[in-house]
Amino acid sequence: MTDKKNKGALAAAYAAKRPEDVAALYDSWSDTYDADMSAAGYRHPTICLALLARHLPRGAAPLLDAGAGTGLIGEWLAITGYPQVEALDISEGMLAQATRKGVYSALHCLALGGPLPFADDAYAGIVSAGVFTSGHVGVEGLDELIRISRPGGIIVLTVKNTLWDAGFAARIAEIEAKGIITRAEETPPYVSMPGETDTVPSRGLVLRVS
């Protein structure tokens, strides 16, 4: 399990109210984040990688790792055949760790939830693991990810049940009914970190953009 200090960091991240608070917390956590999350049995990156590989052809490019953190998924994407991946994260400290892995073609220090400085239809695929959760990004971050995805492109994301039940599920159903996206896959709910005391489940979603 994570030690007491970083259990506190996780709780603080879930409780954060402002983007700058989230950024500062992750900046201070970045040096030990990979080891701490490994010890907690962090499942989101593995599940997102499996979902992406099932729905997006090998070699598709470019991809965006939205909420890349230290680059956990980016490192695996490079190994599994996705050679051009960009990273987006709110924390400069986390992106500094991601830079050291040398797997991203570009890095963007930006917050999700508002307008993004990317062109329409810019990405063949987007993956966002552990971002749509308490204290981070809500349903307001979804529309921009759809806008910057190509028609036929794939968005893989995880959603914590607290958000899912508070409007995310309804928004997914609404935009699916409008033909904007198709829900290609949805996992059963699962606990993202079995080594932690937070047992509120999340689910993985695969959205195909129309």
C-alpha positions as CSV (number, residue, x, y, z in Angstrom):
1,M,0.0,0.0,0.0
2,T,1.0,3.6,-0.3
3,D,2.4,5.2,2.8
4,K,0.5,7.6,5.0
5,K,1.8,10.7,3.3
6,N,0.7,9.6,-0.1
7,K,-2.6,8.2,1.1
8,G,-3.2,11.8,2.2
9,A,-2.1,13.1,-1.2
10,L,-4.7,10.9,-2.9
11,A,-7.4,12.0,-0.5
12,A,-6.4,15.7,-1.1
13,A,-6.5,15.1,-4.9
14,Y,-10.1,13.8,-4.7
15,A,-11.1,16.7,-2.4
16,A,-9.5,19.5,-4.5
17,K,-11.8,22.3,-5.6
18,R,-9.6,24.4,-7.9
19,P,-7.4,23.3,-10.9
20,E,-4.4,25.1,-9.4
21,D,-4.8,23.1,-6.2
22,V,-4.8,19.9,-8.3
23,A,-1.7,21.0,-10.2
24,A,0.2,21.9,-7.0
25,L,-0.6,18.6,-5.4
26,Y,0.6,16.5,-8.3
27,D,3.7,18.7,-8.7
28,S,4.7,17.8,-5.1
29,W,3.7,14.1,-5.6
30,S,5.5,13.5,-9.0
31,D,8.7,12.0,-7.7
32,T,7.1,9.1,-6.0
33,Y,3.8,8.8,-8.0
34,D,4.7,5.8,-10.1
35,A,5.9,3.7,-7.2
36,D,3.0,4.8,-5.0
37,M,0.4,3.9,-7.6
38,S,2.0,0.6,-8.4
39,A,1.9,-0.3,-4.7
40,A,-1.8,0.6,-4.7
41,G,-2.5,-1.8,-7.6
42,Y,-3.6,1.0,-9.9
43,R,-5.7,-0.6,-12.7
44,H,-6.8,2.3,-14.9
45,P,-3.8,2.4,-17.2
46,T,-3.8,-1.3,-17.9
47,I,-7.6,-1.3,-18.6
48,C,-7.4,1.7,-20.9
49,L,-4.5,0.2,-22.8
50,A,-6.4,-3.0,-23.4
51,L,-9.6,-1.1,-24.5
52,L,-7.6,1.1,-26.8
53,A,-5.8,-1.8,-28.5
54,R,-9.1,-3.6,-29.0
55,H,-10.7,-0.7,-30.8
56,L,-7.9,1.4,-32.5
57,P,-5.6,-0.2,-35.1
58,R,-2.0,-0.5,-34.3
59,G,0.0,2.4,-35.6
60,A,-3.0,4.9,-35.6
61,A,-1.7,8.4,-35.1
62,P,-1.6,10.9,-33.6
63,L,-2.9,10.0,-30.1
64,L,-3.5,12.2,-27.1
65,D,-2.9,11.0,-23.6
66,A,-5.2,13.4,-21.8
67,G,-4.2,13.5,-18.2
68,A,-0.9,11.8,-18.9
69,G,0.6,12.3,-15.5
70,T,4.1,10.7,-15.4
71,G,3.5,8.9,-18.7
72,L,2.4,5.4,-17.5
73,I,0.2,4.8,-20.5
74,G,2.5,6.6,-22.9
75,E,5.3,4.3,-22.1
76,W,3.1,1.2,-22.8
77,L,1.6,2.7,-26.0
78,A,5.1,3.1,-27.5
79,I,5.8,-0.6,-26.7
80,T,2.5,-1.9,-28.1
81,G,2.7,-0.1,-31.5
82,Y,1.4,3.5,-31.2
83,P,4.4,5.5,-32.1
84,Q,3.1,9.1,-32.0
85,V,1.4,10.1,-28.8
86,E,1.1,13.6,-27.3
87,A,0.8,14.2,-23.5
88,L,-1.5,16.7,-21.8
89,D,-1.5,17.2,-18.1
90,I,-2.2,20.0,-15.6
91,S,1.0,19.4,-13.6
92,E,4.4,20.6,-14.8
93,G,6.0,18.2,-12.3
94,M,4.2,15.2,-13.6
95,L,5.1,16.2,-17.2
96,A,8.7,16.5,-16.2
97,Q,8.6,12.9,-15.1
98,A,6.9,11.9,-18.4
99,T,9.6,13.8,-20.4
100,R,12.3,11.5,-18.9
101,K,10.6,8.5,-20.4
102,G,11.1,9.9,-23.9
103,V,7.9,8.4,-25.4
104,Y,5.8,11.5,-26.2
105,S,6.1,13.5,-29.4
106,A,4.8,16.7,-27.7
107,L,3.8,17.7,-24.2
108,H,1.1,20.2,-23.3
109,C,0.7,21.7,-19.8
110,L,-3.1,22.3,-19.8
111,A,-6.2,21.7,-17.8
112,L,-9.1,19.7,-19.1
113,G,-12.6,21.1,-18.6
114,G,-12.4,24.2,-20.8
115,P,-11.4,25.1,-24.4
116,L,-8.3,23.3,-25.7
117,P,-5.9,24.9,-28.2
118,F,-6.1,22.0,-30.7
119,A,-7.8,21.9,-34.1
120,D,-11.0,20.0,-34.8
121,D,-10.5,16.4,-35.8
122,A,-6.8,16.5,-34.6
123,Y,-6.5,13.1,-33.1
124,A,-7.1,9.5,-34.2
125,G,-7.4,8.4,-30.6
126,I,-7.6,9.8,-27.1
127,V,-7.0,8.0,-23.8
128,S,-7.9,9.6,-20.5
129,A,-7.3,7.3,-17.4
130,G,-8.2,8.4,-13.9
131,V,-9.1,11.9,-15.0
132,F,-12.9,11.9,-14.8
133,T,-13.0,11.4,-11.0
134,S,-13.7,13.3,-7.8
135,G,-11.9,16.6,-7.6
136,H,-10.5,16.4,-11.1
137,V,-12.6,16.8,-14.3
138,G,-16.3,16.3,-14.7
139,V,-18.6,15.9,-17.6
140,E,-17.6,19.5,-18.8
141,G,-14.4,18.0,-20.1
142,L,-16.0,15.6,-22.5
143,D,-17.2,17.9,-25.4
144,E,-13.7,19.2,-26.1
145,L,-12.3,15.7,-26.3
146,I,-15.0,14.8,-28.8
147,R,-14.3,18.0,-30.9
148,I,-10.6,17.2,-31.3
149,S,-11.2,13.6,-32.2
150,R,-11.5,12.6,-35.9
151,P,-14.6,11.1,-37.3
152,G,-14.2,7.4,-36.6
153,G,-11.7,8.1,-33.9
154,I,-11.7,6.4,-30.5
155,I,-11.9,8.0,-27.0
156,V,-11.1,5.7,-24.1
157,L,-11.8,7.0,-20.6
158,T,-12.5,6.0,-17.1
159,V,-15.4,7.5,-15.1
160,K,-15.8,7.2,-11.3
161,N,-19.3,6.2,-10.2
162,T,-19.8,9.4,-8.2
163,L,-19.5,11.4,-11.5
164,W,-21.3,8.7,-13.6
165,D,-24.4,9.0,-11.3
166,A,-24.2,12.8,-11.1
167,G,-24.9,13.5,-14.8
168,F,-22.1,11.8,-16.8
169,A,-24.3,8.8,-17.7
170,A,-27.1,11.1,-18.8
171,R,-24.8,13.2,-20.9
172,I,-23.3,10.1,-22.6
173,A,-26.9,8.9,-23.4
174,E,-27.8,12.3,-24.7
175,I,-24.9,12.7,-27.2
176,E,-25.2,9.1,-28.2
177,A,-28.9,9.6,-29.0
178,K,-27.9,12.6,-31.2
179,G,-25.5,10.4,-33.2
180,I,-22.4,12.4,-32.0
181,I,-20.7,9.3,-30.6
182,T,-21.3,5.5,-30.3
183,R,-20.7,3.7,-27.1
184,A,-18.4,0.9,-28.5
185,E,-17.7,-0.7,-25.1
186,E,-18.4,-0.2,-21.4
187,T,-16.7,-2.3,-18.7
188,P,-18.4,-3.5,-15.6
189,P,-17.7,-1.3,-12.6
190,Y,-14.4,-2.1,-10.9
191,V,-12.2,-0.6,-8.1
192,S,-9.3,1.3,-9.5
193,M,-6.9,0.8,-6.6
194,P,-7.5,-2.3,-4.6
195,G,-4.6,-1.3,-2.2
196,E,-6.5,1.8,-1.1
197,T,-9.4,2.4,1.2
198,D,-11.4,4.3,-1.5
199,T,-13.6,1.5,-2.9
200,V,-16.0,3.6,-5.0
201,P,-15.9,1.8,-8.4
202,S,-15.2,3.3,-11.8
203,R,-15.9,2.0,-15.3
204,G,-14.0,2.1,-18.6
205,L,-15.7,3.5,-21.7
206,V,-14.9,3.4,-25.3
207,L,-16.6,6.0,-27.4
208,R,-16.4,6.1,-31.2
209,V,-16.8,9.6,-32.7
210,S,-19.2,9.9,-35.6
